[in-house]
Amino acid sequence: MTIDRLGHLGDGIAQCENGPVFVAGMLPGEVVEGDLVGDRLVNPRIITPSPMRIKPPCPHAKSCGGCLMQHASDSYVADWKILIVEGALAGQGLHAPLRPILTSPPRSRRRATFAARRTKGGSMIGFHARGSDALVQIPHCILLHPDLMAALPGLEELVRLGGSRSQELSLMVTRALGGPDVVVTDGKPLDSALRLELARVVEAHAMARLTWNDEIVALRATPIQTLGKAKVAPPAGAFLQATEHGEQALLTTVRDALGPQKKIVDLFAGVGTFALPLAEMAEVHAVEGDAAMMAALDKAARQTEGLRAIKTEVRDLFRRPLEPDEFKSVTGVVIDPPRAGAEAQVARLAQAKVPVIAMVSCNPVTFARDAKVLVQAGYRLEWVQVVDQFRWSSHVELVGRFVK
């Protein structure tokens, strides 16, 4: 078979009499052979490789399922992600200039969710193989920030103490100023002895905070994140952008999209990724459905000098979006919804006649759907900036500037 194109999840797609056939790890133009099982070609062998194929830079690439696109050149991946965005827009009848992609460098991922298991001789921690429950250790990973890699010995000790040989643990680890911020799920039930041992590991390995099965069991240092001038202590497991580079790329683009403003509404504000830096130039009304994240944002705002007024509001924007009359006197809006987009809120926003909107998205399909609503209401999509902070993956993030 000859690979015609890549799907949105990175699989090569070939055409046969009965429809598309999916082949993992392939690139367009490659001629491959293998065993056809349903709509997938398994055990594929490359007969004619693509000139865009490279040797994966990570030694774990063949076994680990964490990075799907290390076999393709950086330029090819960048072009592919831009095509994904162009295709999503075209599907809604939209077109806009796309700025050159901004890609986070290797060893910059500041957050990862590891799988782990206690073994007879100790513990295993890493990522799953692609499409498998098999656990792959990643001692030489080139995706994660060095601080996360340095945390592995401490994480392994946590697993030895509180893990099970029959059930996997999940460890979400975030790089913070006070040390790694660790959230463990599916660990052993806590008792007094385990609490003491876990606290000892946190101290010995200079972790900032350990949350075990939704309970904070050790807080050695406040897990601080810097957002502009502000320093925020997010609740355990709170959303953050995957890399600092990606966060800055999105923030710079949002600032560019908004231009000078007097009053900004930040929808789906989280812990203040945009609200806090933007408050250095304008009044901000930050709205978010998670009360703990709003509390962290509010506390950071009150403790930071040099910011304009920040009003925080806890509100479920899916069930109770801001109404058009609530945007009176607002000169700019930032909206950064989850992958499902913000259909209800965008419908209200389209009626509000705010002069400029910066829409941030991690899903080109729902971005295009919501963008069409704004365009039909009289907005112009001036440009789109693609940001690739999930390097070597199929994920795409973007910012669009809409002007009334």
N, C-alpha and C positions, 0 to 999 in steps of 0.2 A: 504494500500500500504506500501511497504518497501522502504525506501530511499536507493538508490544504491551509490550515489556520490553527490558531490557539483559541481555546475556550476561555471564558472569564476566570476559571479556576486554574488555568495553566496547563491543562491537558492538550496534547495535540489531537486534532480532529481530521480524520480521513473520511472520504465518501465511498460507500459501496452500494450495491444494488438495493440492499434492504435499509439504507439510511446511514446516518453518521456512525463512525467507529471512533472510540476514544482511546488514546495511547499516552500513558503517562511519560513525562520526561522527554518529549520530542519537540521539534521545532518545524515551522513551515518549510516545505521543500524537501524534507528528508524522506528517503525511501526506506521503509522498514518492513520486517517480516516477523511473524510470531503466531501465537495460537489464538484464534478467534473464539471468545467465550461471551455469548450474548452480544452486547454492543461494545465490548472492550477487547483490545488486543493485548494479551498477557505474554510474559516472557519475550518482550520485543527485542529484536536485534537490528541495529542500524546497518543498512547496506550502503547508503549514500548520505553522509553527514552534511549538515548545513554549515556554510561559512561563518554563521553567527554562533556556532557551538564552540564552547571553551572548556577547558579543564576546570571543574569546580574548585574554587579557592579554599574551601573548608574540607578538612580530612574526614568529616562526618557526613558529607553531603549524600553519599550513596545509601546510608543506613538511616539517617535522621529524617523525620518528616517535617522538621521545623522550617526549612527553606526549600521551596519548590523550584526556584528559577536560577540556581547557581550554574546550570549548564549553558546559560545564554549570556551573551555579552551585555555589559551595562547599557550600551547604546540601544541594543535590541529591546531590552526590558523597558527602557524609558519610552521608546517609540510605541511599544505594545500598550503601555498604560495610557498614553495619550490617545491611542486609537480606541481604547475602552471608553474613555470619556466622550470622544467624538461620536462614537456609535450610540451611546446612551442619549446624547443630545439629539442626534438625528432621528432616533426612534420617536421623539416627541415633536419632530419638525423644527428643532432649534439648531442654530449655528452661532458660534461666537469665536473670536480669536483666542487661541490657547497659548499662554506664556510658556517658555521653556520650563521643563520639569525641575523641581528642587528635590534632590535625593539625599537622605541621611547617609553618613559614611558608615563603613563597617565598625564594629565594636562600639556602637552608640546606643543600643537598646537599653533603656534604663528600667524596664519592667519586663518580667517574664513569669509565666505560670508553669512550674515544673511538675512532672509526675514523679512519684517516689514510692519505694517499697522497701520494707525491712527484709533482709536476707539472712540466711543462716550464719554468714560470716560478717555481716555488718548492714550495709544499706546500698541501694541503687537510687540515683536521681538523674533525671534527664528529660528527654522528650520522647514521644511515641514515634515509631516508624510510620511512614505514610500508610493510611488505611489499615492500621494494625494496632493491637493492644501491646505489642512488644515494646519494651522500654529500652531506649538507647542512651547510654551515657555520653556526655559531650564535653570532655575535659579540655578540648582545644577549639571550642566554639568561637567563630569570628564575627558573630552577630551581636552578642551581648557585651555590654559595657564591662571593662575589666573589674570594676567594683562588684558586679554581680557574680562574675567568675570567682573572685576572691571569697565570696560568701559561701561557696559550695561546701567546704569542709564543715562549717558550722551547721549548714542545712542537713548534711549527712548525719551529724550527731543528733540533731533533733529527730530525724527519722528513726535512728537506732533506739532512741529512748521512747518515742511515742507512736511508732509505726506498727504495722501489722504485716505478717507474711501472706495473709489471705486477702488483704484489701489495699488498694492504692491510696496514697495521700496526694493531695493537691497543695502545692506551695506557691502562692503568689508573692513574689519578691520585688520590691521597688527600691531603687536607689534614692536615698534621702541624705540631707546634710548631716543628720545625726547617726547615720549608719543604715544598714539594710532594714527595711520595714517589711516584716514577714507575716503573712496570713496563711494559716494551715487549716485545711478542711479534711475531715474524715480521719482525724487522729484519735488515739485512744481517749476514753473518758478521763477527765482530770480528777486526780486525787491529790492529797497534800504532798506525797512523796514526788509525784510527777511534776507538780508545780515547782517544787524546789529545784529539781534537776533541770527543768526547762529554763528557769531563771538563771541558773548557773551557766548554761550554754550561752544565753543572751549576753551575759556579762563577759564571758571568756572570749567571745567572738565579736564583741563590740557591735551587736545589733542594736538598732534604735528601739524597736517595738516588736513584740510577738503577740499575735492574736491567734488563739487556739480554739477551733470550733466555735467561732463567734464571740469568744471571751478574751479580753486583753489580760494576759497572764504575766507580762513583764514590760516595763517601760523604762529603759535605761536612759534614753534621750528623746526629745521631741523630734519626730520625723518631719523635718522642715523641707518644703519646696519653695523656691524663689520664683515669684511671678512679678516681673517689673521691679519696683521698689519694695514690694510687699513680701513678707515671709509667711507662708501658710502652713498649717498643720492639718493635712487632710485626714478625714476619718479613715479607719482601716479599710482597704479595698476600694477606696474612692477612685473614680476615673481620672486618669492623667494621660496626656499625649505620650506616645510610645518612646519618643526620643526628645532630648532638649533641642536638638537641631530642628526637628519637625515642628516642635512647639514654637520656636522662634520664627520659622518660615511662615507658619500660619498666622502668627501675630503680626509680623511685618506686612504680610499681604492684606490682612484685615484693616490695619491702619491705612494702608495705601488705598484700599477700596473705599473707606469711609471719608478720608480727607479730614479737614478741620470740622469739628462738631461742637455743639453746645450741650446737647442732651441726647444720650444714647440709651437704648433699651437692649440688654443682653439676654436673649432667650435661650434656655437650657444652659445656664451659666456655669454649672458645676461648682468647683471651688474657686473660680475667678480667673481662669486661664486668660480670658480677654477682658473681663470687667475690671480687674485690678490695674493692669497696665493702662487701659483706656481711661481710667479715672485720673490719670496724670494730666489729661488734656480736657476732659469733659465730665459733666455730671452723668452718673450711670444708675440705671434701674436694672438690677440683676434679678432674674426670675429662674427658679429651679424647683423641681418637685421633691428633691431629697433634702429634708430638714437639716441633717447633720452636715452636708456640704455647704448649705447656706449659712449655718452657724460658723463654720470654719472661715468662710469668705468674710462674713461680717466682723469677726474678731480680728482678722488680718487687716481689714480696712480701718478699724478703729485704732489699731496699733501702729499704723504707717503714716508718717508725716508727708505733707506735700500732695495729698490726693484731694480731688474735688469730692463733693458729696456722693456717697454710694447708698442707695436704698436697696434693701434685699427683700424678696418676697418668696415665700414657699408656696408653690402652686403647681398642680398637675396640668401641664399645658396640653396634654392629650384630651383630658376630660373637660378642662375649663380654660381654653386658650384666652389670651388677652383679646378684648374686643376692640373694634376700630376706634371708639371714642377714648380708649385708654392710651392711645398713641398721640393725643393732642400735645403740641409743643415739642414732640420728639423729632429730632433732625436726622437721626441715623439709627439703624437696627443691626445688631449682630444676631444671627440665629445659627446654632450648632446642634442640631438634633441627633439622636442615635440613628442606627442604620435604617430603621423603618421610616425615617423622614418625619415631616411635621405637617401632614395634609390639612388637619383642622386649623392649626395655627396660621399656616400660610394663607389659607382661604380668608381669614380675618385680616391678616396683614396686607393682603392684596387690596382690601377696601380702605386701608388707613391712610394711604397717600403720603407715606413717609418718603422724603426725597431720595434717600440712598439706603440700600440694604446690602450687607455682606453676609452671604450664606456659606457656611462651612459644612462640609459633608464627608462622610466616610463611605458613601454608597452612590456611585454615579447614576444608578437607575432611579432611586428615589429623589436624588437631586434634580434630575431632568424632569421628573413628574411634577415636582413642586415648582420648579422654575417655569414650567409652562403656564401654571396658574398665575404667576406674577406677570409674565409676558402678555397673557390674554387680558390682564387688568391694566395694561398700559405701561409696564416697565420694560426697559431695554437691558438685555444681558450684554454688558459692554465687553467683558473678558472673563476668562477662567484661568486660574492658576492651579496646576496639578502639583501635589506634594506627595512624595514617596518616602514616608518614614518607616514603612514596613518593607524594608529592602529585601529583595529576593523572594517576595511573596506575591500573591495575586491581589492584595489589598491596594486600594487607591483612595487618596484623600484629595480634596479640592476646595477652592474658595471661588465664589462667583460674585461679581459686582453688578448690582442691579440699580438702575437710575430711573426715576419716574419721568 
